[in-house]
């Protein structure tokens, strides 16, 4: 095997390895995250959420996104990891609901 063929083979293998985490598969969670971001945005737009509330909710969403990335890091999201992520998404969704329906509003 020539040097350039070996190098191309190694680069191709690395490219495949690099795409594995992206294919780990949390499409339902990605959809939920997008919906929750939209709910936060809508709450700010209508005045249901104050800016500090929205900031705290966005931090929670960022934490969920970080935990999802950590779960995907090894290329496989196990059923236990997926369940943990969905539970976290449920908690964040409940926090959004609570903050949107409390007595505070942005004037």
Phi and psi restraints in degrees (value plus and minus 20) as a CYANA .aco file:
   2 UNK   PHI     -99.1   -59.1
   2 UNK   PSI     143.0   183.0
   3 UNK   PHI     -80.2   -40.2
   3 UNK   PSI     -63.5   -23.5
   4 UNK   PHI     -88.6   -48.6
   4 UNK   PSI     -54.7   -14.7
   5 UNK   PHI     -88.3   -48.3
   5 UNK   PSI     -60.4   -20.4
   6 UNK   PHI     -82.1   -42.1
   6 UNK   PSI     -65.3   -25.3
   7 UNK   PHI     -81.4   -41.4
   7 UNK   PSI     -63.1   -23.1
   8 UNK   PHI     -84.8   -44.8
   8 UNK   PSI     -58.4   -18.4
   9 UNK   PHI     -84.6   -44.6
   9 UNK   PSI     -64.2   -24.2
  10 UNK   PHI     -83.8   -43.8
  10 UNK   PSI     -64.1   -24.1
  11 UNK   PHI     -83.8   -43.8
  11 UNK   PSI     -58.9   -18.9
  12 UNK   PHI     -84.9   -44.9
  12 UNK   PSI     -61.6   -21.6
  13 UNK   PHI     -83.4   -43.4
  13 UNK   PSI     -61.8   -21.8
  14 UNK   PHI     -85.0   -45.0
  14 UNK   PSI     -57.0   -17.0
  15 UNK   PHI     -84.0   -44.0
  15 UNK   PSI     -60.8   -20.8
  16 UNK   PHI     -85.2   -45.2
  16 UNK   PSI     -64.4   -24.4
  17 UNK   PHI     -82.5   -42.5
  17 UNK   PSI     -58.2   -18.2
  18 UNK   PHI     -87.6   -47.6
  18 UNK   PSI     -47.7    -7.7
  19 UNK   PHI    -106.9   -66.9
  19 UNK   PSI     -32.6     7.4
  20 UNK   PHI     -79.3   -39.3
  20 UNK   PSI     -67.8   -27.8
  21 UNK   PHI     -78.5   -38.5
  21 UNK   PSI     -55.9   -15.9
  22 UNK   PHI     -86.9   -46.9
  22 UNK   PSI     -45.0    -5.0
  23 UNK   PHI    -115.3   -75.3
  23 UNK   PSI      -9.7    30.3
  24 UNK   PHI     -82.2   -42.2
  24 UNK   PSI     -48.5    -8.5
  25 UNK   PHI      68.9   108.9
  25 UNK   PSI      64.1   104.1
  26 UNK   PHI    -155.3  -115.3
  26 UNK   PSI      30.4    70.4
  27 UNK   PHI     -83.9   -43.9
  27 UNK   PSI     -61.0   -21.0
  28 UNK   PHI     -81.2   -41.2
  28 UNK   PSI     -61.9   -21.9
  29 UNK   PHI     -86.3   -46.3
  29 UNK   PSI     -60.1   -20.1
  30 UNK   PHI     -80.6   -40.6
  30 UNK   PSI     -60.6   -20.6
  31 UNK   PHI     -84.6   -44.6
  31 UNK   PSI     -63.9   -23.9
  32 UNK   PHI     -81.2   -41.2
  32 UNK   PSI     -63.5   -23.5
  33 UNK   PHI     -81.1   -41.1
  33 UNK   PSI     -61.9   -21.9
  34 UNK   PHI     -83.5   -43.5
  34 UNK   PSI     -62.2   -22.2
  35 UNK   PHI     -84.2   -44.2
  35 UNK   PSI     -60.1   -20.1
  36 UNK   PHI     -88.4   -48.4
  36 UNK   PSI     -58.5   -18.5
  37 UNK   PHI     -81.5   -41.5
  37 UNK   PSI     -60.7   -20.7
  38 UNK   PHI     -85.7   -45.7
  38 UNK   PSI     -58.1   -18.1
  39 UNK   PHI     -84.1   -44.1
  39 UNK   PSI     -61.2   -21.2
  40 UNK   PHI     -83.7   -43.7
  40 UNK   PSI     -67.0   -27.0
  41 UNK   PHI     -79.3   -39.3
  41 UNK   PSI     -64.9   -24.9
  42 UNK   PHI     -83.7   -43.7
  42 UNK   PSI     -59.0   -19.0
  43 UNK   PHI     -83.8   -43.8
  43 UNK   PSI     -58.2   -18.2
  44 UNK   PHI     -88.7   -48.7
  44 UNK   PSI     -63.6   -23.6
  45 UNK   PHI     -81.8   -41.8
  45 UNK   PSI     -58.8   -18.8
  46 UNK   PHI    -109.0   -69.0
  46 UNK   PSI     -27.9    12.1
  47 UNK   PHI      69.1   109.1
  47 UNK   PSI     -17.1    22.9
  48 UNK   PHI     -88.6   -48.6
  48 UNK   PSI     -47.0    -7.0
  49 UNK   PHI    -135.1   -95.1
  49 UNK   PSI     116.3   156.3
  50 UNK   PHI     -99.3   -59.3
  50 UNK   PSI     144.8   184.8
  51 UNK   PHI     -82.3   -42.3
  51 UNK   PSI     -62.3   -22.3
  52 UNK   PHI     -83.4   -43.4
  52 UNK   PSI     -57.0   -17.0
  53 UNK   PHI     -82.8   -42.8
  53 UNK   PSI     -66.1   -26.1
  54 UNK   PHI     -81.5   -41.5
  54 UNK   PSI     -60.5   -20.5
  55 UNK   PHI     -81.3   -41.3
  55 UNK   PSI     -65.6   -25.6
  56 UNK   PHI     -83.6   -43.6
  56 UNK   PSI     -59.8   -19.8
  57 UNK   PHI     -86.3   -46.3
  57 UNK   PSI     -57.7   -17.7
  58 UNK   PHI     -86.5   -46.5
  58 UNK   PSI     -54.5   -14.5
  59 UNK   PHI     -83.9   -43.9
  59 UNK   PSI     -61.8   -21.8
  60 UNK   PHI     -81.9   -41.9
  60 UNK   PSI     -60.6   -20.6
  61 UNK   PHI     -85.8   -45.8
  61 UNK   PSI     -58.5   -18.5
  62 UNK   PHI     -85.2   -45.2
  62 UNK   PSI     -57.7   -17.7
  63 UNK   PHI     -83.9   -43.9
  63 UNK   PSI     -62.1   -22.1
  64 UNK   PHI     -81.5   -41.5
  64 UNK   PSI     -63.7   -23.7
  65 UNK   PHI     -82.5   -42.5
  65 UNK   PSI     -61.1   -21.1
  66 UNK   PHI     -82.9   -42.9
  66 UNK   PSI     -65.4   -25.4
  67 UNK   PHI     -84.4   -44.4
  67 UNK   PSI     -55.2   -15.2
  68 UNK   PHI     -84.4   -44.4
  68 UNK   PSI     -63.7   -23.7
  69 UNK   PHI     -82.1   -42.1
  69 UNK   PSI     -59.9   -19.9
  70 UNK   PHI     -84.2   -44.2
  70 UNK   PSI     -59.5   -19.5
  71 UNK   PHI     -86.1   -46.1
  71 UNK   PSI     -54.8   -14.8
  72 UNK   PHI     -99.8   -59.8
  72 UNK   PSI     -33.9     6.1
  73 UNK   PHI     -75.7   -35.7
  73 UNK   PSI     -55.6   -15.6
  74 UNK   PHI    -108.9   -68.9
  74 UNK   PSI     -17.7    22.3
  75 UNK   PHI      72.0   112.0
  75 UNK   PSI     -28.1    11.9
  76 UNK   PHI    -155.4  -115.4
  76 UNK   PSI     108.5   148.5
  77 UNK   PHI    -120.9   -80.9
  77 UNK   PSI      89.3   129.3
  78 UNK   PHI     -91.8   -51.8
  78 UNK   PSI     141.3   181.3
  79 UNK   PHI     -77.3   -37.3
  79 UNK   PSI     -56.1   -16.1
  80 UNK   PHI     -87.1   -47.1
  80 UNK   PSI     -62.0   -22.0
  81 UNK   PHI     -84.1   -44.1
  81 UNK   PSI     -62.6   -22.6
  82 UNK   PHI     -82.1   -42.1
  82 UNK   PSI     -62.9   -22.9
  83 UNK   PHI     -83.5   -43.5
  83 UNK   PSI     -61.8   -21.8
  84 UNK   PHI     -82.1   -42.1
  84 UNK   PSI     -62.4   -22.4
  85 UNK   PHI     -85.3   -45.3
  85 UNK   PSI     -61.6   -21.6
  86 UNK   PHI     -87.8   -47.8
  86 UNK   PSI     -56.5   -16.5
  87 UNK   PHI     -83.5   -43.5
  87 UNK   PSI     -61.5   -21.5
  88 UNK   PHI     -83.6   -43.6
  88 UNK   PSI     -60.7   -20.7
  89 UNK   PHI     -84.3   -44.3
  89 UNK   PSI     -57.2   -17.2
  90 UNK   PHI     -82.6   -42.6
  90 UNK   PSI     -63.7   -23.7
  91 UNK   PHI     -83.2   -43.2
  91 UNK   PSI     -62.5   -22.5
  92 UNK   PHI     -84.7   -44.7
  92 UNK   PSI     -59.8   -19.8
  93 UNK   PHI     -82.3   -42.3
  93 UNK   PSI     -62.0   -22.0
  94 UNK   PHI     -84.8   -44.8
  94 UNK   PSI     -58.2   -18.2
  95 UNK   PHI     -83.0   -43.0
  95 UNK   PSI     -61.0   -21.0
  96 UNK   PHI     -81.7   -41.7
  96 UNK   PSI     -67.0   -27.0
  97 UNK   PHI     -79.0   -39.0
  97 UNK   PSI     -67.5   -27.5
  98 UNK   PHI     -79.8   -39.8
  98 UNK   PSI     -65.9   -25.9
  99 UNK   PHI     -89.1   -49.1
  99 UNK   PSI     -54.4   -14.4
 100 UNK   PHI     -92.5   -52.5
 100 UNK   PSI     -45.2    -5.2
 101 UNK   PHI    -130.0   -90.0
 101 UNK   PSI      -5.1    34.9
 102 UNK   PHI    -104.0   -64.0
 102 UNK   PSI     158.9   198.9
 103 UNK   PHI     -95.9   -55.9
 103 UNK   PSI     -32.5     7.5
 104 UNK   PHI     -97.6   -57.6
 104 UNK   PSI     125.0   165.0
 105 UNK   PHI    -167.2  -127.2
 105 UNK   PSI     141.8   181.8
 106 UNK   PHI    -109.9   -69.9
 106 UNK   PSI     104.5   144.5
